Amino acid sequence: MSRLTDTAFSVLDLAPIRDDGSPAQALHNSLALARHVEHLGFSRFWVAEHHNMDGIASSATAVLLGYLAANTERLRLGSGGIMLPNHAPLVIAEQFGTLATLYPGRIELGLGRAPGADHQTARALRRDRLGSADDFPQDVEELRQLLGPRQPGQQVIAMPGIDSNVPIWLLGSSLFSAQLAAQEGLPYAFASHFAPRYLHQAIRIYRDNFQPSAVLDKPYVMAGVPLVAAPTDEEADYLATSVFQRVLNLMRGESLRLQPPVESMVGRWLPHEQQAVGDFLGLAVIGGPDKIRARLDILLEQTGVDELIFTCDVYESADRLRAFDILAGLR
């Protein structure tokens, strides 16, 4: 029997903006997808913090989560992730404490160590705050304290936030967060949807060094997977050219607005660019139902992850909803 039956499915959305679309349309499409996968029985729906990118509408992550939570019923909602060097832990504790107060049992907080922005954008975000990835372990601990029970002598509290115990995940695309998540006994999500190179090594480090905690008694790993599913392999390959163009533009420093699919990428990228896009999307599952199932079976056999979180940046919203119908039908 396929392991797909026992593996939790989730969604990571960046609220992609089309070349002919608007941020409002992208945010409405994000809600439509959240409602759709809630109906399909998916476990969670995360949105990612990105700044100064013209094709991504999820920059105000906590605000977007409030919109999604108000218009869904059961789906767990969270950040995939909040880039902690960009923020004071108290501000994040207040934001997510407020969300958890309004939508109890449905909000979770995924934390990233990278700034996720260029130097100029990072400066605009932080102003005089000297945020650094090197502060990540201390910032995580401060955030956990702010979201936990009030301690004797504690003078600074998050209100709302204190004693909300919002579940915290650590995210990573290298090995540092795997080690920290293991040390702290926290669930771990690897960003293999764009950086698959260290997936197996990070999982091994996390599992080998895991220390049980009050929130988790054994390791729990989630892996990111780019998805382009269609009724046939040929249509999926066609739709995937929108993803290829977007990654190519990211590498070139060009607009990230989602482009319509094209019949061929020949002439649109140089050989080294094609290789780089292929490396970026090394874990992508692109195809019809049978091909998708085979690829995911291999991935689960090789990694044994507990959960898969899928990105899907195809051009038409209807094609994106259909992709998750196909995925759900494999279980």
C-alpha positions as CSV (number, residue, x, y, z in Angstrom):
1,M,0.0,0.0,0.0
2,S,1.2,3.5,-0.8
3,R,2.5,5.6,2.1
4,L,0.5,8.5,0.7
5,T,-2.5,7.1,2.5
6,D,-0.8,7.7,5.9
7,T,1.0,11.0,5.1
8,A,-0.5,14.4,6.0
9,F,-0.9,16.9,3.1
10,S,-0.7,20.6,3.6
11,V,-0.3,23.8,1.4
12,L,2.2,26.6,1.4
13,D,1.0,29.6,-0.5
14,L,2.8,32.8,-1.5
15,A,-0.3,34.5,-2.9
16,P,1.2,34.8,-6.4
17,I,0.2,37.8,-8.5
18,R,-0.3,37.2,-12.2
19,D,1.2,39.4,-14.9
20,D,-2.3,40.8,-15.7
21,G,-3.6,40.5,-12.1
22,S,-3.7,42.5,-8.9
23,P,-2.7,41.9,-5.2
24,A,-6.4,41.8,-4.4
25,Q,-7.0,39.0,-6.9
26,A,-4.0,37.1,-5.5
27,L,-5.3,37.4,-1.9
28,H,-8.8,36.3,-3.0
29,N,-7.3,33.3,-4.8
30,S,-5.4,32.4,-1.7
31,L,-8.6,32.2,0.3
32,A,-10.3,30.2,-2.5
33,L,-7.4,27.7,-2.3
34,A,-7.6,27.6,1.6
35,R,-11.3,26.8,1.4
36,H,-10.8,24.2,-1.2
37,V,-8.1,22.2,0.6
38,E,-10.1,22.5,3.8
39,H,-12.9,20.7,2.1
40,L,-10.4,18.2,0.8
41,G,-9.2,17.4,4.3
42,F,-5.7,18.9,4.2
43,S,-4.0,19.4,7.5
44,R,-2.7,23.0,7.4
45,F,-2.4,26.1,5.2
46,W,0.7,28.3,5.6
47,V,1.6,31.6,4.0
48,A,5.1,32.9,3.6
49,E,6.7,36.2,4.4
50,H,8.4,37.9,1.5
51,H,9.2,41.6,0.9
52,N,9.9,43.8,-2.0
53,M,8.8,41.2,-4.5
54,D,6.2,42.4,-7.1
55,G,4.8,38.9,-7.7
56,I,4.1,37.9,-4.0
57,A,1.2,39.3,-2.0
58,S,1.8,37.6,1.4
59,S,4.2,40.2,2.9
60,A,1.8,41.1,5.8
61,T,1.7,37.5,6.9
62,A,-0.3,37.9,10.1
63,V,-2.8,40.1,8.5
64,L,-3.4,37.6,5.7
65,L,-3.7,34.8,8.2
66,G,-6.5,36.8,9.9
67,Y,-8.4,37.1,6.6
68,L,-8.0,33.4,5.9
69,A,-9.0,32.4,9.5
70,A,-12.1,34.5,9.4
71,N,-13.3,32.8,6.2
72,T,-12.5,29.2,6.9
73,E,-13.7,26.9,9.7
74,R,-11.4,24.1,10.7
75,L,-8.1,24.4,8.7
76,R,-5.0,25.1,10.8
77,L,-3.3,28.2,9.6
78,G,0.2,29.4,10.0
79,S,3.3,31.1,8.8
80,G,5.8,29.3,6.5
81,G,7.4,31.3,7.8
82,I,7.9,34.5,9.7
83,M,11.5,35.6,9.1
84,L,12.4,36.3,12.7
85,P,15.5,38.5,12.1
86,N,13.1,41.1,10.6
87,H,11.0,41.5,13.8
88,A,11.1,42.0,17.5
89,P,9.8,38.8,19.1
90,L,7.3,40.8,21.2
91,V,5.6,42.1,18.1
92,I,5.3,38.6,16.6
93,A,4.0,37.2,20.0
94,E,1.3,39.9,20.1
95,Q,0.3,39.3,16.5
96,F,0.1,35.5,16.7
97,G,-1.3,35.7,20.3
98,T,-4.1,37.9,18.9
99,L,-4.8,35.4,16.1
100,A,-4.8,32.5,18.5
101,T,-7.2,34.3,20.8
102,L,-9.6,34.9,18.0
103,Y,-9.2,31.5,16.4
104,P,-8.2,29.1,19.2
105,G,-6.6,25.8,18.3
106,R,-6.1,26.9,14.6
107,I,-3.0,29.1,14.6
108,E,0.6,28.0,14.4
109,L,3.9,29.9,14.0
110,G,6.6,28.7,11.6
111,L,9.9,30.6,12.1
112,G,12.7,31.2,9.6
113,R,16.3,32.2,10.4
114,A,17.1,34.0,7.1
115,P,16.1,37.6,6.6
116,G,14.5,36.7,3.3
117,A,15.3,40.0,1.7
118,D,18.1,42.1,0.2
119,H,20.1,44.4,2.4
120,Q,18.2,47.5,1.4
121,T,14.8,45.9,2.1
122,A,16.1,44.5,5.4
123,R,17.2,47.9,6.4
124,A,13.7,49.3,5.5
125,L,12.1,46.6,7.6
126,R,14.2,47.0,10.7
127,R,15.2,50.6,10.7
128,D,17.4,50.9,13.8
129,R,16.8,47.4,15.0
130,L,20.0,45.3,14.7
131,G,18.4,42.0,13.7
132,S,20.6,39.2,12.8
133,A,20.3,35.5,11.9
134,D,22.9,34.9,14.6
135,D,20.3,36.0,17.2
136,F,17.9,33.3,16.0
137,P,18.2,30.9,18.9
138,Q,17.8,33.6,21.5
139,D,14.9,35.2,19.6
140,V,13.1,31.8,19.4
141,E,13.5,31.3,23.1
142,E,12.3,34.8,23.9
143,L,9.2,34.2,21.7
144,R,8.5,30.9,23.4
145,Q,8.6,32.6,26.8
146,L,6.3,35.4,25.6
147,L,3.7,32.9,24.3
148,G,4.0,30.6,27.4
149,P,2.8,31.0,31.0
150,R,3.9,34.2,32.8
151,Q,6.9,33.6,34.9
152,P,7.6,35.0,38.4
153,G,9.2,38.4,38.0
154,Q,8.4,38.6,34.2
155,Q,8.0,42.3,33.5
156,V,7.3,42.3,29.7
157,I,4.3,40.4,28.5
158,A,2.5,39.9,25.2
159,M,-1.2,40.8,25.5
160,P,-2.8,38.9,23.8
161,G,-0.2,36.2,23.6
162,I,0.8,35.2,27.1
163,D,-0.2,31.6,27.9
164,S,-1.5,31.1,24.4
165,N,1.1,28.5,23.7
166,V,0.9,29.0,20.0
167,P,2.6,25.9,18.4
168,I,6.1,26.8,17.0
169,W,7.8,25.1,14.1
170,L,11.3,25.8,13.0
171,L,11.9,26.1,9.2
172,G,15.2,25.8,7.3
173,S,16.9,25.4,4.0
174,S,20.3,24.4,5.5
175,L,21.3,22.5,8.6
176,F,21.3,25.1,11.4
177,S,17.6,25.0,12.1
178,A,17.5,21.2,12.0
179,Q,20.0,21.1,14.9
180,L,18.1,23.8,16.8
181,A,14.7,22.1,16.3
182,A,16.2,18.8,17.5
183,Q,17.7,20.4,20.6
184,E,14.5,22.2,21.5
185,G,12.2,19.3,20.7
186,L,10.2,21.3,18.1
187,P,8.6,20.1,14.8
188,Y,10.8,20.8,11.8
189,A,9.9,21.9,8.2
190,F,12.6,21.8,5.5
191,A,12.3,24.2,2.6
192,S,12.9,21.6,-0.1
193,H,10.4,23.3,-2.4
194,F,13.2,25.6,-3.4
195,A,16.4,24.3,-1.7
196,P,16.3,20.5,-1.9
197,R,20.1,20.0,-1.7
198,Y,20.4,19.4,2.0
199,L,17.0,17.7,2.6
200,H,18.3,14.2,3.5
201,Q,21.2,15.5,5.6
202,A,19.0,17.9,7.5
203,I,16.4,15.2,8.3
204,R,19.2,12.9,9.6
205,I,20.6,15.6,11.8
206,Y,17.2,16.4,13.2
207,R,16.2,12.8,13.9
208,D,19.6,11.8,15.3
209,N,19.8,14.7,17.8
210,F,16.1,15.0,18.7
211,Q,15.4,15.7,22.4
212,P,11.8,15.0,23.5
213,S,10.0,18.1,24.9
214,A,6.8,19.2,26.4
215,V,5.4,19.8,22.9
216,L,6.7,16.8,21.1
217,D,7.8,13.4,22.2
218,K,9.4,12.2,18.9
219,P,10.7,13.9,15.7
220,Y,8.1,15.3,13.3
221,V,9.3,16.4,9.8
222,M,7.6,18.2,7.0
223,A,9.1,18.6,3.6
224,G,8.2,21.2,0.9
225,V,7.3,20.0,-2.6
226,P,6.5,22.0,-5.7
227,L,3.4,20.5,-7.4
228,V,2.1,20.8,-10.9
229,A,-0.6,18.2,-11.4
230,A,-2.9,17.9,-14.4
231,P,-5.0,15.1,-16.0
232,T,-2.1,14.3,-18.4
233,D,1.7,14.5,-18.2
234,E,1.7,16.7,-21.3
235,E,-0.7,19.3,-19.8
236,A,1.3,19.3,-16.6
237,D,4.5,19.9,-18.5
238,Y,2.9,22.8,-20.3
239,L,1.5,24.4,-17.1
240,A,4.9,24.0,-15.4
241,T,6.5,26.5,-17.7
242,S,4.9,29.2,-15.6
243,V,6.8,27.9,-12.6
244,F,10.0,27.7,-14.7
245,Q,9.6,31.3,-15.9
246,R,9.1,32.5,-12.4
247,V,12.2,30.8,-11.0
248,L,14.2,32.0,-13.9
249,N,13.1,35.6,-13.3
250,L,14.0,35.2,-9.6
251,M,17.5,34.2,-10.6
252,R,17.8,37.1,-13.1
253,G,16.4,39.7,-10.6
254,E,13.4,40.4,-12.8
255,S,9.7,40.6,-12.1
256,L,8.1,37.7,-10.2
257,R,4.6,38.2,-11.6
258,L,3.3,34.9,-12.7
259,Q,3.5,34.5,-16.5
260,P,1.2,32.4,-18.7
261,P,2.5,29.0,-19.8
262,V,4.3,28.6,-23.1
263,E,4.7,25.7,-25.5
264,S,8.4,25.5,-25.0
265,M,11.2,27.0,-22.9
266,V,13.7,26.6,-25.7
267,G,15.3,30.0,-26.4
268,R,14.0,31.4,-23.1
269,W,16.9,30.2,-20.9
270,L,20.6,29.5,-21.3
271,P,21.9,26.0,-20.6
272,H,23.3,27.0,-17.2
273,E,20.0,28.7,-16.3
274,Q,18.1,25.6,-17.2
275,Q,20.3,23.6,-14.9
276,A,19.9,26.2,-12.1
277,V,16.1,26.1,-12.4
278,G,16.2,22.3,-12.4
279,D,18.3,22.3,-9.2
280,F,15.9,24.8,-7.6
281,L,12.9,22.6,-8.4
282,G,14.8,19.3,-7.8
283,L,11.9,17.9,-5.7
284,A,9.1,19.1,-8.0
285,V,6.4,16.6,-8.9
286,I,5.0,17.4,-12.3
287,G,2.7,15.2,-14.2
288,G,-0.6,13.3,-14.4
289,P,-1.9,11.3,-11.5
290,D,0.2,8.2,-12.1
291,K,3.4,10.1,-12.4
292,I,2.6,12.2,-9.3
293,R,1.9,9.1,-7.3
294,A,5.1,7.4,-8.4
295,R,7.3,10.4,-7.6
296,L,5.7,10.9,-4.2
297,D,6.0,7.3,-3.3
298,I,9.8,7.4,-4.0
299,L,10.1,10.6,-2.0
300,L,8.4,9.1,1.0
301,E,10.3,5.9,0.7
302,Q,13.6,7.9,0.7
303,T,12.8,10.3,3.5
304,G,10.1,8.9,5.7
305,V,8.8,12.4,6.3
306,D,5.6,12.7,8.3
307,E,4.0,15.4,6.2
308,L,4.3,17.0,2.8
309,I,3.5,20.7,2.2
310,F,2.9,21.6,-1.4
311,T,3.4,24.8,-3.3
312,C,1.6,25.2,-6.6
313,D,2.2,28.3,-8.7
314,V,0.3,27.6,-11.9
315,Y,-1.2,30.5,-13.9
316,E,-4.9,29.9,-13.7
317,S,-6.6,29.7,-10.3
318,A,-8.9,26.9,-11.6
319,D,-5.9,24.8,-12.6
320,R,-4.4,25.2,-9.2
321,L,-7.6,24.0,-7.5
322,R,-7.8,21.1,-9.9
323,A,-4.1,20.2,-9.1
324,F,-5.1,19.7,-5.4
325,D,-8.2,17.7,-6.4
326,I,-5.8,15.3,-8.3
327,L,-3.4,15.2,-5.4
328,A,-6.2,14.4,-2.9
329,G,-7.5,11.7,-5.2
330,L,-4.2,9.8,-4.9
331,R,-4.8,8.9,-1.2
